[in-house]
Amino acid sequence: MVKALKLREGSPLDVPIIRFAWDKTLRMHVYAGELGTEAAKERKLSDLRFAASEIFQDRALVPARELKQALMHAFGVQERMARTYIQVMREAAILESDGKKQASYRFIKPYEEPKFP
């Protein structure tokens, strides 16, 4: 699979992943299509969730300015795209605004079923 890491004008998370597979008869790699839009959307949310878990690893609240800078660094994007990522994460219930401090965010950990022996 091939995926974009950095783009000049845009988000690498919006570029589809291109797949290649080995063809035994041709004895070479051949184009095998792109991951579907649903898979791309899930990958984008997964990447954003992972980045948020890293940023909030040892803190409950992160100021908006720091969050934006961390996203810019993690994805190699400009400030405007980092703000878009924050909005996407809020809409996907990955982040929430702190009620007391509007300029801070809290990571919403996904619910996991309890594991019984």
HUPEVEN-V429659 format. One record per backbone hydrogen bond with DSSP energy under -0.5 kcal/mol. NH is the residue of the N-H (numbers start at 1). CO is the residue of the C=O. If there is no record, write none. Layout:
nh={NH	NH}
co={CO	CO}
//
This chain:
nh={2	14	15	18	19	21	23	24	27	28	30	32	35	40	41	42	43	44	45	46	47	48	49	50	51	52	53	54	55	56	57	59	62	64	67	68	69	70	71	72	73	74	75	76	77	82	83	84	85	86	87	88	89	90	91	92	93	94	95	96	98	98	102	104	105	106	107	108	109	116}
co={18	11	12	2	33	30	28	22	23	23	21	19	17	36	37	38	39	40	41	42	43	44	45	46	47	48	49	50	51	52	54	56	105	103	63	64	65	66	67	68	69	70	71	72	72	78	79	80	81	82	83	84	85	86	87	88	90	89	89	106	101	104	100	101	62	96	60	94	107	114}
//
